Amino acid sequence: MMQQMEVFPTAVDLKRVDPSLNMRRFYRMTIQPDLFGGACLVREWGRIGFRGQMLIEQHPDEGHAVTALLKLASVKRRRGYLNSRQ
């Protein structure tokens, strides 16, 4: 059986490390289904190695949540965040 590749991401892990500024930050976003047929964009951020903060945004469907995730990821990358696996 062939497995279909995901076109739109449902999770993004970003980090920004700059030793000269003592900066070690992470930003994580995931899309989770909610109980009412919609989708939630779960955002977590903070200093690497610490708990950080969390915000849950509700969206009417997964498409809207993916759009919000991609838009936020673009903003974070412009501010110097990179994918965690780089």
Steps between C-alpha positions, in 0.01 A plus 500: 500500500630844404504772763398849397741779588353791695482816292425733788682466833304437819802561727795740487796512741717810480794623704717808517843476661739796522775453764614863469157614624457208744194404296371139488133505399254249361165543327279195441165489318269202456151456362262292713137410429248634750183334626268711284632419152742791484873517550728666753841651436704433812794742535781447753803723545773583745861440592645163399510272805210673677123451488410823320153628420206357307215652302216310334324662203170352381425488126186384316689229307844354438550713187475825698733361768760397240483847343561661841788258571672575167459876546646492853787273393587747223507791747719304742746401224532867397592572864787248495337173610613183322350150479610295801641220287755725326 
